[in-house]
Amino acid sequence: MHPIMFRIPVGGLKLPWIGQIGDIPIYSYGVMLGLSLVVGWYLTLGLCDRDGLPRETMANNYVITAIAAVTGSRVLYILTNLDEFKTFGDFFSLREGGLVAYGGFLGATWARGSTCEPRRYACCPGRTWQFRA
């Protein structure tokens, strides 16, 4: 698989606050991550209707969980590759670093526990297991 799917040509566009920019690369991982977030959104809303859960609350939970997943994946990438980051600004430079899937899983699990458990929504309706401390 190619890391860069395609480039958006901007023809050496010059912006006053940034300077001259070249072609904008569109990365495969970013496209897949964005597509998974869109599919997850529609899947969440469809399943909450089917299971009789409040649609607005589940939509809010999804947004919080998605943000926590991306944040968790970045934080765990930083923790496992500390030698790559020389300055504090490098932490936020996503094009220079990366994300890890298991960090996203941990971030999403934490967010799910903090958004669903206080409201007593089951992780899987009809199932008896839940995360307990």
C-alpha positions in Angstrom: 0.0 0.0 0.0 1.2 3.5 -0.8 1.6 5.9 2.2 0.5 8.8 0.0 -2.7 8.2 -2.0 -2.5 11.3 -4.1 -1.5 15.0 -4.0 -3.7 18.0 -4.4 -1.9 20.4 -6.7 -2.0 24.0 -5.5 0.6 25.4 -7.9 2.9 27.0 -5.4 0.2 29.0 -3.6 1.5 31.8 -1.5 -0.3 32.6 1.7 0.6 35.7 3.7 0.6 34.1 7.1 2.2 30.7 6.1 4.3 31.4 3.1 4.5 29.4 -0.1 3.0 25.9 0.0 3.5 23.1 -2.4 1.3 20.2 -3.3 -0.8 18.9 -0.4 -0.3 15.1 0.2 -3.4 13.0 1.1 -2.2 10.0 3.3 -3.8 6.6 3.1 -3.9 6.2 6.8 -5.7 9.5 7.2 -8.3 8.5 4.6 -8.9 5.2 6.3 -9.2 6.8 9.7 -11.7 9.4 8.4 -13.7 6.7 6.6 -13.8 4.6 9.8 -15.1 7.6 11.8 -17.9 8.2 9.2 -18.9 4.6 9.1 -18.8 4.4 12.9 -21.1 7.4 13.2 -23.8 5.9 11.0 -23.4 2.5 12.6 -23.8 4.1 16.1 -26.9 6.0 15.2 -28.5 3.0 13.5 -27.8 0.6 16.4 -29.0 3.1 19.1 -32.3 3.4 17.2 -32.6 -0.4 17.0 -31.7 -0.9 20.7 -34.0 1.9 22.0 -31.2 4.1 23.3 -31.4 7.9 23.2 -30.0 9.1 19.9 -28.6 12.4 21.0 -26.9 11.0 24.0 -25.3 8.2 22.0 -24.2 10.7 19.3 -22.5 12.8 22.1 -20.9 9.6 23.5 -19.6 8.7 20.0 -18.0 12.1 19.5 -16.3 12.0 22.9 -15.1 8.4 22.3 -13.8 9.2 18.8 -11.8 12.2 20.1 -10.5 10.1 23.0 -9.4 7.4 20.6 -7.4 9.7 18.4 -5.9 11.4 21.4 -5.1 8.1 23.1 -3.4 6.8 19.9 -1.3 9.9 19.6 -0.3 9.9 23.3 0.7 6.3 23.3 2.7 6.9 20.1 4.6 9.7 21.8 5.2 7.6 24.9 6.6 4.7 22.9 8.8 6.9 20.6 10.1 9.6 23.0 13.4 9.8 21.2 11.7 11.2 18.0 10.4 14.3 19.8 12.9 17.1 20.4 10.6 20.0 21.2 7.1 20.4 22.6 5.7 21.5 19.2 6.8 18.1 17.8 4.0 16.5 19.9 1.4 18.2 17.8 3.0 17.7 14.4 0.9 14.8 13.2 2.6 14.7 9.7 6.0 14.0 11.4 4.8 11.3 13.8 2.0 8.9 13.9 -0.8 7.1 15.7 -1.0 3.6 17.1 -4.1 1.5 17.0 -3.8 0.0 20.6 -3.6 3.6 22.0 -6.9 4.3 20.2 -8.4 1.2 21.7 -7.3 2.3 25.2 -8.5 5.8 24.7 -11.9 4.7 23.4 -12.3 2.2 26.3 -11.6 4.9 28.8 -14.1 7.2 27.2 -16.7 4.5 26.9 -16.4 3.8 30.6 -16.6 7.5 31.5 -19.5 8.4 29.3 -21.7 5.2 29.3 -21.2 3.8 32.8 -22.4 6.9 34.8 -25.6 6.8 32.8 -26.0 3.1 33.2 -25.9 2.3 29.5 -24.7 -1.2 28.9 -21.8 -1.7 26.5 -23.7 -4.4 24.7 -27.5 -4.3 25.5 -28.7 -7.7 26.7 -25.3 -8.8 27.8 -24.5 -9.2 31.5 -20.8 -8.3 31.5 -19.6 -4.8 32.1 -16.3 -3.1 33.0 -16.1 -2.8 36.8 -13.4 -1.5 39.0 
